[in-house]
Amino acid sequence: MATPHFAVASAFSPRIRALIFEAERVARLFGARLSVLHAGDRSDEKVGVFHDIFADLGREEVDIFWCEGATPAEALVDAAASEHFDLFIAGTFARPEDPRNFTGTVVRELLVRTPCDLLLVPDPKEEGPGELSVCLLVEAHRPRWRSAMDTLRALKPARITVLASDSPFARAKQPGGGAVEEGTLDEVEAELENIAGEVDVRRVQSNTGFVLCDILQDEPHHFLLVESEWKNRQRTIPPHLGWLEQVVPGRLFLFGKPPRGVKETTTLVPV
């Protein structure tokens, strides 16, 4: 099996070191190679900063991709498509005066167009957490979770919470009002008990899904896992989780590989 290749999009902000430390921890859990993407001009000073950070992490070599495009988001997306990364890691825009983590223009475009799994980190930390708590967000009548299993096994969380949104609209769309081919919440729980010592499955009544956002703001987890889909060459988030396009309440792992052809572009050369 080929070694996974992860990329972290890094700007020269006060959080550059913390974000790379976060990306490094995730890469090590997966046994992945980690590269840096920077949407800006190359300079010896920038190269030195990146190499110093990675030296502190015990990695002597690092590939740095200097991305060019009409916009920073376009440059990063093109780079992700060129290199066929397995996971793209990016920070979100933070407002110190507001505890909610709103997404900015660049992040919203990455969310829609990045042609691989995506990890958004709203509040990166240099120090890693202790035991991990992971939250899997699903629909009660369509609990898609199987694409998250490899990541859950790699993360080795001590606790997994499943928040299953149950709305009358989703229920009405299901044949006979029951579960479809994705399985049932009981099957989700049984599968996840093989990974974590504690599994908590909750059915959440909500017409719009915003109740889930409130719960996550009150009960933070180290990672939020969501399976996404691709339509018309763009990533789509389940309707009950549309608020994630505006607010990211924690480290958000989005799964769902794009169809063939989305990644096709020229190859970049690291410098």
C-alpha positions in Angstrom: 0.0 0.0 0.0 1.3 3.4 -1.0 2.2 5.9 1.8 -0.5 8.5 2.2 0.4 12.0 1.2 -1.0 14.8 3.3 -0.7 18.6 2.7 -1.1 21.5 5.1 -1.9 25.0 3.6 0.1 27.5 5.6 0.1 31.2 5.5 2.6 33.4 7.4 0.3 34.2 10.3 0.8 34.0 14.1 -0.7 30.5 14.0 1.6 29.0 11.4 3.6 26.9 13.9 0.6 25.6 15.7 -1.2 24.6 12.5 1.9 22.7 11.2 2.2 21.0 14.6 -1.5 19.9 14.3 -0.9 18.6 10.8 2.2 16.7 11.9 0.3 14.9 14.6 -2.4 13.8 12.2 0.2 12.7 9.6 2.0 10.6 12.1 -1.2 8.9 13.2 -1.7 7.8 9.6 1.9 7.1 8.8 1.7 9.8 6.1 4.1 12.0 4.3 3.5 15.7 5.0 4.1 18.6 2.6 3.4 22.3 2.9 1.4 24.4 0.5 1.9 28.2 0.5 -0.1 30.5 -1.8 2.5 33.1 -2.2 6.0 33.9 -3.6 9.0 31.9 -2.5 11.7 33.5 -0.4 14.7 32.3 1.5 13.2 33.7 4.7 10.0 31.7 4.3 11.9 28.5 3.5 13.9 29.0 6.6 10.8 29.4 8.8 9.3 26.2 7.4 12.5 24.2 7.8 13.0 25.5 11.4 9.4 24.4 12.3 9.9 20.9 10.8 13.3 20.5 12.4 11.6 21.1 15.8 9.2 18.3 14.9 12.0 15.9 14.0 11.5 16.0 10.3 14.7 17.0 8.5 13.2 17.1 5.0 10.0 18.8 3.9 8.5 19.4 0.5 7.2 23.0 0.0 4.9 23.8 -2.8 4.7 27.5 -3.8 1.3 27.8 -5.4 0.2 30.5 -7.9 -3.3 31.3 -9.0 -5.9 34.0 -9.5 -6.8 33.8 -5.9 -5.2 32.0 -2.9 -8.0 29.4 -2.8 -7.7 28.7 -6.6 -3.9 28.3 -6.2 -4.3 25.8 -3.3 -7.1 23.8 -5.0 -5.0 23.5 -8.2 -2.1 22.3 -6.1 -4.2 19.7 -4.3 -5.5 18.5 -7.7 -2.1 18.3 -9.2 -0.5 16.3 -6.4 -3.4 13.9 -5.7 -3.1 14.5 -1.9 -5.0 12.1 0.3 -5.8 14.8 2.9 -5.7 18.6 2.8 -5.4 20.4 6.1 -6.2 24.1 6.5 -6.8 26.5 9.3 -10.0 28.6 9.5 -10.3 32.3 10.1 -10.3 33.1 13.9 -11.8 36.1 15.6 -10.4 36.4 19.2 -13.4 38.4 20.3 -15.9 35.8 19.1 -15.9 32.1 20.4 -17.7 30.9 17.2 -15.3 29.9 14.4 -16.7 31.5 11.2 -15.4 30.4 7.9 -13.9 33.0 5.5 -14.0 33.2 1.7 -10.9 31.0 1.2 -12.1 28.3 3.5 -15.5 28.2 2.0 -14.0 27.7 -1.5 -11.7 25.0 -0.2 -14.6 23.3 1.4 -16.5 23.1 -1.9 -13.6 22.4 -4.3 -10.7 20.6 -2.6 -10.5 17.3 -4.5 -9.6 15.0 -1.5 -10.5 14.5 2.1 -10.4 17.8 4.0 -9.5 18.7 7.6 -10.3 22.2 8.8 -8.7 23.3 12.1 -10.3 26.4 13.7 -8.0 26.7 16.7 -4.7 24.9 16.2 -2.6 24.0 19.2 1.1 23.2 19.5 0.5 20.7 22.3 -1.5 17.6 21.5 -4.6 16.5 23.4 -4.6 13.5 25.7 -7.3 10.9 25.1 -9.3 11.8 21.9 -13.0 12.4 21.8 -14.5 12.1 18.3 -18.0 13.0 17.1 -19.6 11.5 14.1 -22.4 13.5 12.5 -25.0 11.4 10.6 -28.7 11.3 9.6 -30.8 9.0 11.8 -32.5 7.4 8.7 -29.3 7.4 6.6 -26.4 6.9 8.9 -23.5 6.9 6.6 -20.3 6.2 8.5 -18.3 3.5 6.7 -16.0 5.8 4.9 -14.9 7.2 8.3 -13.8 3.8 9.7 -10.1 3.9 8.6 -9.7 7.4 10.1 -11.4 6.3 13.3 -9.0 3.4 13.6 -6.0 5.7 13.0 -7.2 8.2 15.5 -7.8 5.6 18.2 -10.3 7.7 20.1 -11.1 6.9 23.7 -14.7 8.0 23.1 -16.9 8.3 20.1 -20.2 10.2 20.1 -22.7 9.8 17.3 -25.1 12.6 16.8 -27.9 11.4 14.5 -30.2 14.2 13.2 -33.8 13.1 13.0 -36.2 15.4 11.2 -39.7 14.9 9.8 -38.5 15.9 6.4 -35.7 13.2 6.3 -38.1 10.6 7.7 -40.7 11.3 5.0 -38.1 10.8 2.3 -37.3 7.2 3.4 -39.2 4.2 2.0 -41.6 3.2 4.7 -40.0 5.7 7.0 -37.1 3.3 7.9 -33.4 3.0 7.3 -32.0 2.4 3.8 -28.9 0.6 2.6 -26.5 2.6 4.7 -27.6 0.6 7.7 -29.1 1.5 11.1 -27.9 3.3 14.2 -27.6 0.0 16.0 -25.2 -1.2 13.3 -23.2 2.0 13.7 -22.9 1.5 17.4 -21.9 -2.2 17.1 -19.2 -1.3 14.5 -17.8 1.6 16.6 -17.6 -0.4 19.8 -14.8 -2.4 18.1 -12.8 0.9 18.0 -13.5 2.9 21.1 -14.0 1.9 24.7 -17.0 4.3 25.0 -19.6 4.9 22.3 -22.6 7.2 22.8 -25.3 7.3 20.1 -27.8 10.0 20.4 -30.9 10.7 18.2 -31.4 14.5 18.0 -34.8 15.9 16.9 -34.2 18.9 14.7 -36.0 20.4 11.8 -33.0 22.3 10.5 -29.9 20.8 12.1 -28.9 23.9 14.0 -29.6 22.0 17.2 -26.5 20.0 16.4 -24.4 23.1 16.1 -25.6 24.2 19.6 -24.7 20.8 21.1 -21.2 20.9 19.6 -20.6 24.4 20.9 -21.5 23.2 24.4 -19.8 19.8 24.2 -16.6 20.2 22.2 -14.8 17.2 20.7 -11.3 16.9 19.3 -12.6 15.9 15.8 -15.9 16.1 14.0 -16.4 13.6 11.2 -18.8 14.1 8.3 -19.2 12.2 5.0 -19.8 14.5 2.0 -20.8 13.9 -1.6 -19.7 15.3 -5.0 -22.2 16.8 -7.4 -21.3 18.8 -10.5 -17.6 18.7 -9.6 -18.3 20.2 -6.1 -18.4 18.8 -2.6 -21.8 19.0 -1.0 -22.5 18.7 2.7 -25.7 17.0 3.9 -28.6 19.6 4.1 -29.0 19.2 7.8 -25.3 20.2 8.2 -25.3 23.2 5.8 -24.4 25.5 8.7 -20.9 24.0 8.6 -20.3 26.2 5.6 -20.5 29.2 7.9 -19.4 28.0 11.3 -16.9 25.2 12.2 -17.2 24.3 15.9 -14.2 22.0 16.0 -11.6 20.2 13.9 -13.8 19.1 10.9 -12.9 16.0 9.0 -14.8 15.8 5.7 -14.8 12.5 3.8 -15.9 11.7 0.3 -13.6 11.2 -2.7 -14.4 13.2 -5.9 -15.3 11.3 -9.1 -12.6 10.6 -11.7 -11.6 13.7 -13.6 -11.9 16.3 -10.9 -8.2 15.9 -10.0 -6.8 16.1 -13.5 -4.4 18.9 -14.0 -0.7 19.5 -14.4 1.9 18.4 -11.8 3.7 20.8 -9.5 7.4 20.5 -8.6 8.3 21.3 -4.9 11.2 23.8 -4.4 
